[in-house]
Amino acid sequence: MATHFPLYVFLLCFTTPQFISSLAELDNYIVHMDLSAMPKAFSSHHTWYLATISSILDNTRAASASTTSLSSSSKLIYGYSNAIHGFSASLSPSEFEEIKQSPGYVSAYRDMPVNIDTTHSTKFLGLNSELGTLLAAEKGKDVIIGLVDTGIWPESESFDDDGMTEVPLRWKGECETGTQFNSSMCNKKLIGARFFNKGLHAKFPNLTFSMNSTRDTDGHGTHTSSTAAGNYVEGVSYFSYASGTARGVAPRAHVAMYKALWDEGVYSSDIIAAIDQAMIDGVDVLSLSLGLDGVALYEDPIAIATFAAMEKGIFVSTSAGNEGPYIETLHNGTPWVLTVAAGTMDREFQGLITLGNNVSISGSSLFPGNSNPSQFPLVFTGFCNSTEELKNVGHKIIVCQDKDNSLSEQVYYAQNSNVTAAIFVTNMTDFELSIQTTFPAIFLNLELGEIVLDYVKNGDDPKAKIDFRRTRLETKPAPKVASYSSRGPSPSCPFVLKPDLMAPGSLILAAWPQNLQVVDLTTGPLFSQFNILSGTSMSCPHAAGVGALLKAARSEWSPAAIRSAMMTTSYSNDNDFNPIQDLGNNNKVATPLAIGSGHVDPNKALDPGLIYDVDVTDYVNLLCGLNYTTKQIQAITRGNPYNCSNPTLDINYPSFIAFFNANASETVREFSRTVTNVGEGMTNYTAKVTAMEGFKVKVVPEKLVFRERSEKQSYKVSLEGPKTMKEDTVAFGYLTWVEIDGDHVVRSPIVATSLSSDALRGQN
């Protein structure tokens, strides 16, 4: 990314309230420690940090003859094991100087206040208005993003038109009047609003629509559209979580909403009509957070409609689906659209447990209710796997220990009891769905959980209180691919590697209809103008927004060129400089079947060096290579003339996937590619290939020489596998073209697999 991740983490640090007035000289510091210097006598980092603080307290007390009873546990704010090696603590000036003499000390600095961006994904994407893509694209000025979704809430501040330019003269759309919606609700930001339900109504003639207009009664469309192009809104949050300024990826782009997804049902005919109208109206980008599973390209309304959009030069971003972590579950594996997987960001939502002995421990939580200032009895209830077991606990905080990954069941049982709050101790690393509880709850890993368990089992009259609504930024490692994100290969077209890339999709805050509840707590429903949602529905509009920025800055690029630029400049390492991990596969290295080329990097995509371009003829040749019948191809090409004189399954795509039968006699797969120089003038590139276990990769030629801008050069890749392969093998690596005496790095993933698929045709 264009921005560099520091080796430390800025935090909102918390000082125990009763000490603030009496110890005003205290300040919060972040202390880095050398983990290799930890004495073997300590069982954990946390105990070492506590001992270090205890030691400096003893020294400062001795030096000042103080009799203060403050303990090391009350001084410690956080003990870190992943983000950094070290801790944060509330220290006096003398204690801060003393800590520098501690064994294992590396460095320390005063904790600084954090300005948190609500749609933090834009900061995580490296979008800065002062430089890079956002500056070059003038924040998406004059680009029109169309969304086919559940509608929009026009009163949201995200759709105010402050700072917007006039509606482009080429725009042919309109603001359609309907129930609780009139044309005056559109402006220079929301320039179009139409709704489509004739197909649904034809299916159910007696159906009455609760809101027969573009007004959003679900929230999904408001959320996605503001993610892609919402205007700046200051001072927002989700009940104090993620507080800051919200904005979309392309905040100066115009928005057009096409409502085709209804509470009463969704039909393909309405979706096709919506995309068709968007093309007529003049959208530049389409964001489609929807899809159909297990449908061939020639029967997929999204594939068919977007083929036409592609021909018209419209860039289309689609969601991969939420059926992960299983392979071959993604939809929208269409070669002419961008298929987007979902990832996490460097932001965590937390609660703070304060035990009766003044030890404070942070855990994961997104409970939006109020914190209770009182301490409550703390009881250990084991595995919390039955309502009967919990019904007599009463107004206490229970500690539940997860076993056999039964966390969701334990949350259910605790929610349906009358306990005051729950602390869940688990070895699961994927809390995302669990932390959005309707009752006070917090989730701890085993290391931190052991501190609570030890206290509750051995303490005298154990008590605790829990504070919520805390946000922590620049956490590591990030991003990770979300477990729910659907995986390739694409059942509809497995010979094109999908997904294409990943974008932020987990716990995304964006606009929400103010009359729709965001959560129904045990104490009643809560409402908010911003809501936090997760899914590839959220990653799709992020990528659409990036596409809009590139469209604004590189108006001459085709949709394929924009997709190529986004793919070949994506990164595959996290902010710890290690390969991106897969939350759905025990944090193992994520394969391109989960993340495609990697995580999108808008600033690098602005200047990719080389692009892989594709035109309509190339796509038709692929359809011919799939052995589609004349009618099947015509369903996609809309009857336009074509011929199948050059059928191929090898399209000029910025990625490679090869299928091998487990006992195939043929062990070599070959690919041909052509790249176009979009850099400045004369330049040379050399090929670099990462090793793939069990496979040999050969690139010919290994050097590409360009004499001028827009010149094309071709090369071939051969992938040789073993004569026998284990079933369901997935091996992967990367082909990278590195510019000689230049800065461009053009990277493509390579996947070799023995995965079987009913959709595989014509290769073996």
C-alpha positions in Angstrom: 0.0 0.0 0.0 1.0 3.6 -0.4 0.8 4.1 3.4 3.3 2.4 5.6 2.2 0.5 8.7 4.2 1.4 11.8 5.6 -1.2 14.1 3.4 0.1 16.9 -0.3 0.4 17.5 -2.1 3.6 18.5 -4.8 2.9 21.1 -7.5 4.7 22.9 -6.1 4.0 26.4 -8.2 3.8 29.5 -7.3 5.0 32.9 -9.2 3.6 36.0 -11.6 6.5 36.8 -11.0 6.7 40.5 -7.3 7.4 40.0 -7.7 10.3 37.5 -8.4 13.1 40.0 -5.8 12.0 42.5 -3.0 11.1 40.0 -3.4 13.8 37.4 0.3 13.5 36.6 -0.2 10.1 35.2 0.0 9.6 31.4 -0.5 6.6 29.2 2.5 5.1 27.5 3.1 2.3 25.0 6.2 0.2 25.9 7.9 -2.1 23.5 9.7 -5.2 24.9 12.1 -7.7 23.5 10.3 -11.0 23.7 13.5 -13.0 23.5 14.5 -11.3 26.8 11.6 -12.7 28.7 12.9 -14.9 31.5 11.8 -18.6 31.3 10.4 -18.3 34.8 7.4 -16.4 33.4 4.5 -18.4 32.1 3.2 -15.7 29.7 4.0 -12.3 28.3 1.3 -10.9 30.5 2.9 -12.0 33.7 6.2 -10.7 32.6 4.7 -7.3 31.9 3.0 -7.2 35.2 6.3 -8.1 36.9 8.2 -5.4 35.0 5.7 -2.8 36.1 5.8 -4.1 39.7 9.5 -3.8 39.7 9.5 -0.2 38.6 6.8 0.6 41.2 9.0 -0.9 43.9 11.9 1.2 42.7 10.0 4.5 42.5 8.4 3.9 45.9 11.8 3.3 47.4 13.2 6.4 45.8 10.3 8.6 47.0 9.4 6.8 50.3 5.9 6.5 48.9 3.4 4.2 50.6 0.9 4.2 47.7 -0.9 0.9 47.3 -1.3 1.0 43.5 -0.6 -2.4 42.0 1.0 -3.4 38.7 -2.3 -4.8 37.5 -4.0 -1.4 38.0 -1.2 0.3 36.0 -1.3 -2.2 33.1 -3.8 -1.1 30.4 -3.1 -3.7 27.7 -0.7 -6.5 27.4 0.0 -7.2 23.7 1.0 -10.5 22.1 0.2 -10.0 18.5 0.0 -6.3 17.5 3.3 -5.5 19.3 5.5 -7.2 21.8 4.9 -5.0 24.8 2.2 -3.3 26.7 0.5 0.0 27.5 0.5 1.4 31.0 -0.5 4.4 33.0 2.8 5.9 34.4 4.1 8.9 36.2 7.1 10.8 34.8 9.4 9.0 37.2 7.9 5.6 36.5 8.3 6.3 32.8 12.0 7.0 33.2 12.4 3.9 35.4 10.7 1.6 32.8 13.5 2.5 30.4 16.0 0.7 32.7 14.0 -2.6 32.8 15.5 -5.7 31.3 14.0 -6.3 27.8 13.0 -2.7 27.3 13.1 -1.6 23.7 11.3 1.7 23.4 8.4 3.7 24.7 6.4 6.8 23.9 3.4 8.6 25.1 0.1 7.3 23.8 -1.3 9.7 21.2 -5.0 10.5 20.6 -6.5 8.7 17.5 -8.7 10.4 14.9 -10.8 7.4 13.9 -12.3 7.3 10.4 -15.8 5.6 10.6 -15.7 4.0 7.2 -12.2 3.1 8.3 -11.9 1.0 5.1 -11.0 4.1 3.1 -8.0 4.8 5.4 -7.1 1.1 5.3 -7.2 1.3 1.5 -4.7 4.1 1.7 -7.0 6.7 0.2 -5.8 10.2 1.1 -7.3 13.3 -0.6 -3.8 14.9 -0.7 -2.2 12.3 -2.9 -2.5 9.1 -5.0 -5.7 7.9 -6.7 -8.2 10.0 -4.7 -6.3 13.1 -5.8 -5.8 12.1 -9.4 -9.5 11.0 -9.7 -10.7 14.2 -7.9 -12.5 11.8 -5.5 -14.6 10.3 -8.4 -15.8 13.6 -9.8 -18.4 13.2 -12.6 -18.4 9.4 -12.4 -21.8 7.7 -12.0 -22.1 4.6 -9.9 -25.3 2.6 -10.3 -26.4 0.0 -7.7 -29.0 -2.7 -8.1 -30.1 -3.3 -4.5 -32.9 -2.9 -2.0 -33.3 0.9 -2.5 -32.0 3.9 -0.7 -32.8 6.2 2.2 -32.4 9.7 0.6 -32.5 11.6 3.9 -29.2 10.1 5.0 -26.5 12.7 5.3 -24.3 10.4 3.2 -26.4 11.5 0.2 -26.2 15.2 0.8 -24.8 17.0 -2.2 -22.6 19.5 -0.4 -19.4 19.8 -2.5 -20.8 17.9 -5.4 -20.5 19.0 -9.0 -23.5 19.4 -11.3 -25.2 16.3 -12.8 -23.3 15.2 -15.9 -25.0 16.3 -19.1 -24.8 12.7 -20.4 -27.1 11.5 -17.6 -30.5 10.3 -18.9 -31.9 8.9 -15.7 -34.6 10.1 -13.4 -35.9 10.2 -9.9 -39.0 8.1 -10.0 -42.0 9.0 -7.8 -43.5 6.3 -5.6 -44.7 5.6 -2.1 -43.0 8.0 0.3 -40.6 9.0 -2.4 -40.7 11.9 -4.9 -38.4 13.5 -7.4 -37.4 16.3 -5.0 -35.5 13.8 -2.9 -32.8 13.5 -5.6 -30.0 16.0 -5.8 -26.5 16.3 -7.2 -25.3 13.3 -5.2 -28.3 11.0 -5.6 -29.1 11.7 -9.2 -31.3 8.7 -10.0 -33.8 6.5 -8.2 -35.9 3.8 -10.0 -37.7 0.7 -8.9 -38.4 -2.6 -10.6 -40.9 -5.2 -9.4 -43.0 -6.1 -12.4 -41.5 -9.6 -12.6 -42.3 -10.2 -8.9 -45.8 -8.8 -9.3 -46.4 -11.0 -12.3 -45.4 -14.0 -10.3 -47.7 -13.0 -7.4 -50.5 -10.8 -8.9 -52.2 -10.3 -5.6 -49.1 -9.2 -3.9 -49.2 -5.8 -2.1 -45.8 -4.0 -1.8 -45.2 -2.4 1.6 -43.1 0.3 0.0 -43.8 0.6 -3.7 -40.9 3.0 -4.4 -37.1 3.2 -4.3 -37.2 3.9 -0.6 -35.2 1.3 1.3 -37.1 -0.8 3.8 -34.2 -3.3 4.3 -31.1 -1.2 4.8 -28.8 -3.2 2.5 -29.0 -0.8 -0.5 -28.4 2.3 1.7 -25.4 0.6 3.3 -23.8 -0.5 0.0 -24.4 2.8 -1.9 -22.9 4.9 0.9 -19.9 2.5 1.1 -19.2 3.1 -2.6 -19.8 6.8 -2.9 -21.2 8.3 0.3 -20.5 12.0 1.0 -18.5 13.1 4.0 -20.4 12.9 7.3 -18.7 14.0 10.5 -19.2 12.8 14.0 -20.9 9.4 13.4 -20.6 6.1 15.0 -22.3 2.8 15.8 -23.2 3.5 19.5 -19.7 5.0 20.0 -18.0 2.1 18.1 -16.0 3.3 15.1 -16.6 7.0 15.8 -15.3 9.5 13.4 -16.0 10.8 9.8 -17.8 8.5 7.4 -17.2 8.7 3.6 -17.5 6.4 0.7 -14.5 5.2 -1.4 -15.4 7.7 -4.2 -17.1 10.5 -2.2 -17.6 12.9 -5.1 -19.1 10.3 -7.4 -22.8 10.4 -8.2 -25.2 7.7 -7.1 -28.1 6.1 -9.0 -30.2 3.4 -7.2 -32.1 0.7 -9.0 -34.3 -1.1 -6.6 -34.9 -4.7 -7.7 -34.5 -6.5 -4.4 -37.7 -6.5 -2.3 -38.8 -7.7 1.1 -41.5 -9.6 -0.8 -39.1 -11.4 -3.1 -36.5 -11.1 -5.8 -36.8 -12.2 -9.4 -34.3 -12.3 -12.3 -36.5 -10.4 -14.6 -36.5 -7.4 -12.4 -32.7 -7.5 -12.0 -32.2 -7.6 -15.8 -34.6 -4.7 -16.2 -32.7 -2.7 -13.6 -29.3 -3.3 -15.2 -30.8 -2.6 -18.6 -32.1 0.8 -17.4 -28.9 1.6 -15.8 -27.1 1.2 -19.1 -29.7 3.4 -20.8 -29.4 6.1 -18.1 -25.6 6.3 -18.5 -24.0 4.8 -15.4 -20.2 4.3 -15.6 -19.9 1.7 -12.8 -22.3 -1.0 -11.6 -22.1 -2.4 -8.1 -24.0 -5.7 -7.7 -24.0 -7.2 -4.2 -26.2 -10.1 -5.3 -25.9 -13.4 -7.2 -27.3 -16.7 -8.1 -25.6 -20.0 -7.1 -25.0 -23.0 -9.4 -26.2 -21.3 -12.6 -24.5 -21.6 -16.0 -23.4 -18.3 -17.6 -26.0 -18.6 -20.3 -28.8 -18.9 -17.6 -27.4 -16.3 -15.2 -29.2 -13.0 -15.5 -26.4 -11.1 -14.0 -23.8 -12.7 -16.4 -26.0 -12.0 -19.3 -26.9 -8.4 -18.5 -23.4 -7.5 -17.5 -22.0 -8.8 -20.8 -23.9 -6.0 -22.4 -22.7 -3.6 -19.8 -19.2 -4.6 -20.5 -19.6 -4.0 -24.2 -20.8 -0.5 -23.4 -17.7 0.2 -21.3 -19.3 -0.1 -17.9 -17.2 -1.4 -15.1 -19.0 -4.0 -13.1 -18.2 -5.1 -9.5 -19.9 -8.1 -8.0 -19.9 -10.0 -4.8 -18.4 -13.5 -4.5 -21.1 -14.7 -2.1 -21.1 -15.7 1.6 -20.9 -19.5 1.4 -17.3 -19.9 2.5 -15.0 -21.3 3.5 -16.0 -24.2 1.2 -14.5 -24.4 -2.2 -16.5 -24.0 -5.5 -19.2 -22.0 -3.7 -18.7 -18.6 -5.2 -21.2 -17.0 -7.6 -20.6 -14.3 -10.2 -17.6 -16.2 -11.5 -18.3 -14.4 -14.7 -15.1 -13.6 -16.8 -16.3 -10.1 -17.8 -17.0 -8.8 -14.2 -14.9 -8.2 -11.2 -15.6 -10.8 -8.5 -14.8 -9.6 -5.0 -14.0 -11.6 -1.9 -14.3 -10.1 1.6 -11.5 -9.4 4.1 -11.0 -7.9 7.6 -9.4 -4.6 8.4 -7.0 -3.4 11.1 -9.8 -2.5 13.4 -11.2 -4.3 16.4 -14.2 -3.6 18.5 -13.7 -4.4 22.2 -15.0 -4.3 25.7 -13.0 -3.9 28.9 -13.3 -6.3 31.9 -12.3 -4.9 35.2 -11.9 -7.6 37.8 -12.3 -7.1 41.5 -8.6 -7.1 42.0 -8.3 -4.1 39.5 -6.9 -6.2 36.7 -8.2 -4.9 33.4 -8.5 -7.2 30.3 -9.7 -6.3 26.8 -11.8 -8.7 24.8 -13.8 -8.6 21.6 -17.3 -7.2 21.7 -19.8 -5.3 19.6 -22.6 -5.1 22.2 -24.2 -1.7 21.6 -26.0 -1.3 24.9 -25.0 0.8 27.9 -22.3 -0.4 30.3 -23.4 -1.0 33.9 -21.1 1.0 36.2 -21.6 -1.6 39.0 -19.6 -4.7 39.8 -21.4 -8.0 39.8 -20.5 -11.4 41.2 -18.4 -13.4 38.8 -19.2 -17.2 38.5 -17.6 -19.9 36.4 -20.4 -22.0 34.9 -18.3 -24.4 32.7 -19.4 -24.9 29.2 -22.7 -23.0 29.4 -24.4 -25.6 27.1 -28.0 -25.6 28.5 -30.6 -23.1 29.5 -31.5 -25.3 32.5 -28.0 -24.9 33.8 -28.1 -21.1 33.7 -31.7 -20.3 34.7 -30.9 -20.1 38.4 -27.6 -18.1 38.1 -29.4 -14.8 38.6 -27.9 -11.3 38.3 -24.3 -12.4 37.9 -21.6 -12.3 35.2 -21.0 -15.9 34.0 -17.7 -17.2 32.6 -18.2 -19.8 29.9 -15.4 -22.0 28.6 -15.8 -23.0 25.0 -15.2 -26.6 24.0 -15.4 -28.3 20.7 -16.2 -25.0 18.9 -19.6 -24.8 20.5 -19.4 -21.0 21.0 -22.6 -20.2 19.0 -24.6 -22.6 21.1 -23.2 -21.2 24.3 -24.1 -17.6 23.2 -27.6 -18.8 22.5 -28.1 -20.4 25.9 -26.6 -17.4 27.7 -28.8 -15.0 25.8 -31.9 -16.9 26.8 -31.0 -16.9 30.5 -31.3 -14.1 33.0 -27.6 -13.5 33.7 -26.3 -9.9 33.8 -23.5 -10.6 31.3 -21.3 -13.3 29.9 -17.5 -13.8 29.4 -16.7 -16.4 26.8 -13.3 -18.0 26.8 -12.5 -19.7 23.5 -9.6 -20.8 21.2 -11.6 -19.7 18.2 -10.0 -16.9 16.2 -13.1 -15.9 14.2 -15.3 -13.9 16.5 -17.0 -11.8 13.9 -20.5 -13.2 14.0 -20.4 -14.0 17.7 -19.5 -10.6 19.0 -22.7 -8.9 17.7 -24.7 -10.0 20.7 -28.1 -8.8 21.9 -27.0 -9.0 25.6 -23.8 -7.9 27.4 -21.0 -10.3 26.4 -17.3 -10.2 25.7 -15.0 -12.8 24.1 -11.5 -13.7 25.3 -8.7 -15.9 23.8 -7.3 -18.6 26.0 -4.3 -16.6 27.2 -6.4 -13.7 28.5 -9.2 -16.0 29.5 -6.9 -17.9 31.8 -6.4 -14.7 33.9 -10.2 -14.4 34.4 -10.5 -18.2 35.1 -7.7 -18.1 37.6 -9.3 -15.1 39.4 -12.8 -16.5 39.5 -11.7 -19.9 40.7 -9.3 -18.8 43.3 -10.4 -15.3 44.2 -12.3 -14.4 47.4 -15.7 -13.2 46.5 -14.8 -12.6 42.8 -16.5 -9.7 41.1 -16.2 -7.8 37.8 -17.7 -5.1 35.6 -17.6 -4.8 31.8 -17.4 -1.6 29.8 -18.2 -1.6 26.1 -18.0 0.6 23.1 -14.2 0.6 22.6 -12.4 0.7 19.2 -8.9 -0.3 18.6 -7.1 0.6 15.3 -4.0 -0.6 13.4 -4.3 -4.1 14.8 -2.2 -6.9 13.3 -2.3 -9.1 11.4 -4.6 -7.6 8.8 -6.2 -8.1 6.5 -7.4 -11.7 6.7 -9.9 -13.3 4.3 -13.2 -13.7 6.1 -14.4 -17.3 6.7 -17.8 -16.6 5.1 -16.3 -15.3 1.9 -17.1 -17.8 -0.9 -14.2 -19.6 -2.6 -13.4 -20.6 -6.1 -13.0 -22.2 -8.6 -16.0 -20.8 -10.3 -18.6 -23.5 -11.0 -19.8 -21.5 -14.0 -16.5 -20.9 -15.6 -13.7 -22.7 -13.7 -11.0 -21.9 -16.4 -10.9 -18.2 -15.2 -9.5 -18.0 -11.7 -12.0 -16.4 -9.3 -12.4 -14.5 -7.1 -10.4 -11.7 -8.7 -9.3 -10.0 -5.5 -10.5 -9.1 -2.0 -11.6 -5.8 -0.4 -12.8 -4.8 3.1 -16.0 -6.6 3.9 -16.0 -7.4 7.6 -17.7 -5.1 10.2 -18.1 -2.2 7.8 -19.9 0.9 9.1 -22.1 2.8 6.6 -25.4 4.6 6.3 -28.7 3.1 7.5 -32.4 4.0 7.3 -33.1 5.8 10.6 -36.5 4.0 11.0 -35.1 0.5 10.8 -33.7 -1.1 14.0 -30.1 -2.1 13.8 -30.4 -4.6 16.6 -33.1 -5.9 18.9 -31.6 -6.1 22.4 -33.2 -8.0 25.3 -34.1 -4.6 26.6 -35.7 -3.5 23.3 -34.7 -2.3 19.7 -32.0 0.2 18.9 -32.0 2.6 16.0 -29.1 4.4 14.3 -28.3 6.3 11.1 -25.2 4.1 10.6 -24.9 0.4 10.9 -22.2 -2.2 11.0 -22.6 -5.1 8.5 -20.4 -7.9 7.1 -20.3 -9.8 3.9 -19.1 -9.8 0.3 -22.1 -7.4 -0.1 -19.8 -4.9 1.7 -16.6 -5.7 -0.2 -18.3 -5.4 -3.6 -19.1 -1.6 -3.3 -15.6 -0.9 -2.0 -14.2 -2.3 -5.2 -16.9 -0.5 -7.2 -15.7 2.7 -5.6 -12.1 2.0 -6.5 -13.3 1.2 -10.1 -15.0 4.6 -10.1 -11.8 6.4 -9.0 -9.8 4.7 -11.8 -12.6 5.4 -14.3 -12.3 9.1 -13.4 -8.5 9.2 -13.5 -8.0 6.8 -16.5 -11.1 7.4 -18.7 -9.5 5.7 -21.7 -9.2 2.4 -19.9 -11.6 -0.4 -20.7 -13.4 -2.3 -17.9 -10.9 -5.2 -18.4 -8.0 -2.7 -18.1 -9.4 -1.4 -14.9 -9.9 -4.9 -13.5 -6.3 -5.8 -14.6 -4.8 -2.8 -12.9 -6.7 -3.6 -9.7 -5.6 -7.3 -9.8 -2.0 -7.0 -10.7 -1.2 -4.4 -8.1 -3.1 -6.1 -5.2 -1.0 -7.3 -2.3 -0.8 -10.8 -0.8 1.0 -9.9 2.4 -0.6 -8.5 5.6 0.6 -5.6 7.7 2.9 -8.0 9.5 4.6 -8.6 6.2 3.5 -12.3 6.2 1.1 -14.0 3.7 -2.5 -13.1 4.2 -4.2 -15.6 6.5 -7.5 -17.4 6.0 -9.9 -17.2 9.0 -11.9 -20.0 7.5 -8.9 -22.4 7.5 -7.3 -22.0 11.0 -5.3 -18.9 9.9 -3.3 -20.8 7.4 -2.0 -19.0 4.3 -4.9 -18.0 2.1 -4.8 -19.4 -1.4 -5.9 -17.5 -4.5 -9.1 -19.5 -4.4 -10.0 -17.4 -1.4 -8.3 -14.0 -2.1 -7.7 -14.0 -5.9 -4.7 -11.8 -6.6 -4.8 -10.4 -3.1 -6.1 -7.2 -1.4 -6.9 -4.3 -3.6 -4.5 -1.3 -3.4 -6.1 1.7 -5.1 -3.0 3.9 -5.2 -0.9 1.3 -7.0 -3.7 0.5 -9.3 -3.6 4.0 -10.7 -0.2 3.2 -12.2 0.1 -0.6 -12.9 2.8 -0.5 -15.6 1.3 -3.2 -17.7 -2.3 -4.3 -18.2 -4.0 -7.4 -19.6 -6.8 -6.2 -21.9 -9.7 -8.2 -23.2 -12.3 -7.4 -25.8 -15.7 -8.9 -26.7 -14.1 -11.3 -29.3 -11.9 -12.8 -26.6 -14.9 -13.5 -24.3 -16.8 -15.1 -27.2 -13.9 -17.3 -28.0 -14.0 -18.4 -24.4 -17.7 -19.2 -24.6 -16.9 -21.3 -27.7 -14.2 -23.1 -25.8 -16.8 -24.0 -23.1 -18.6 -25.9 -25.9 -21.7 -23.8 -25.5 -24.3 -24.3 -28.2 -25.2 -21.5 -30.6 -28.3 -20.7 -28.7 -26.4 -20.6 -25.4 -23.9 -18.2 -26.7 -26.5 -16.1 -28.3 -28.3 -15.8 -24.9 -25.2 -14.0 -23.7 -24.2 -12.0 -26.8 -27.9 -11.0 -27.3 -27.9 -12.5 -30.8 -25.0 -10.3 -32.1 -23.0 -11.9 -34.9 -20.0 -14.1 -33.8 -18.1 -17.1 -34.9 -16.3 -19.9 -33.2 -13.3 -20.2 -35.5 -10.9 -19.6 -32.6 -12.4 -21.4 -29.5 -10.2 -21.3 -26.4 -10.3 -21.8 -22.7 -7.2 -19.6 -22.4 -8.3 -16.0 -22.2 -6.0 -13.0 -21.7 -6.7 -12.8 -18.0 -4.3 -11.4 -15.2 -4.3 -14.8 -13.5 -3.8 -18.5 -14.2 -5.6 -21.7 -13.2 -4.8 -25.2 -14.4 -6.7 -28.4 -13.7 -5.0 -31.8 -13.7 -6.7 -35.2 -13.3 -5.3 -37.2 -10.5 -4.1 -39.9 -12.9 -3.8 -37.9 -16.1 -1.3 -38.8 -18.7 -1.1 -35.2 -19.8 0.9 -33.2 -17.2 1.6 -29.9 -18.9 -0.8 -26.9 -19.2 0.1 -23.9 -21.4 -1.1 -20.3 -21.4 -0.6 -17.4 -23.7 -0.8 -13.8 -22.6 -0.4 -10.3 -24.0 0.4 -7.3 -21.9 0.1 -3.6 -22.9 2.6 -1.0 -21.6 0.6 1.8 -19.9 3.8 3.2 -18.4 5.9 6.0 -19.8 7.8 5.2 -23.0 10.6 2.7 -23.2 10.9 0.1 -20.5 11.9 -3.5 -19.9 10.5 -6.2 -17.6 11.9 -9.5 -16.3 9.9 -12.5 -15.1 10.1 -13.8 -11.6 8.2 -17.0 -10.5 7.7 -18.2 -7.0 8.2 -21.9 -6.5 5.2 -24.2 -6.6 5.6 -27.5 -4.8 5.4 -30.4 -7.2 5.2 -28.2 -10.3 7.6 -26.6 -12.7 6.7 -23.2 -14.2 8.4 -21.9 -17.4 8.0 -18.4 -18.9 9.0 -17.6 -22.5 10.4 -15.1 -23.1 11.7 -14.2 -19.6 12.2 -10.6 -20.6 9.8 -8.2 -22.2 11.1 -5.1 -24.1 8.9 -2.1 -24.7 9.9 0.7 -27.0 6.9 3.0 -26.4 3.7 3.5 -24.5 0.7 1.4 -25.6 3.0 -1.2 -27.2 1.9 -4.9 -26.7 4.2 -7.8 -26.0 3.2 -11.5 -25.7 4.6 -14.4 -23.6 3.8 -18.0 -22.8 3.6 -19.9 -19.5 3.9 -23.6 -19.2 3.0 -25.4 -16.0 4.2 -29.0 -15.7 2.8 -31.2 -12.9 3.6 -34.7 -11.7 2.2 -37.8 -13.5 0.2 -38.7 -10.4 -1.4 -36.3 -8.0 -3.4 -36.5 -4.8 -7.0 -35.7 -5.1 -8.0 -32.2 -4.2 -4.5 -30.9 -4.5 -4.2 -27.1 -4.6 -0.8 -25.6 -5.3 -0.2 -21.9 -6.0 2.5 -19.4 -6.7 2.9 -16.1 -8.5 4.3 -14.8 -11.8 5.7 -11.3 -11.4 6.9 -9.0 -14.1 9.4 -6.7 -12.5 10.4 -3.5 -14.2 14.1 -3.2 -14.8 15.3 0.3 -13.6 11.7 1.1 -12.7 9.2 0.8 -9.9 6.4 -1.3 -11.5 5.7 -4.8 -10.2 3.0 -6.7 -12.1 1.9 -9.8 -10.3 -0.5 -12.6 -11.3 -1.5 -15.7 -9.2 -1.1 -19.2 -10.5 -3.2 -22.1 -9.3 -2.7 -25.8 -10.1 -5.3 -28.2 -8.8 -6.7 -31.6 -9.1 -10.1 -30.5 -7.8 -12.9 -32.0 -9.7 -15.8 -30.0 -11.0 -18.9 -30.9 -12.9 -18.4 -27.7 -14.9 -15.0 -28.8 -16.3 -15.4 -29.3 -20.0 -13.1 -29.9 -22.9 -9.7 -29.7 -21.0 -8.9 -33.4 -20.5 
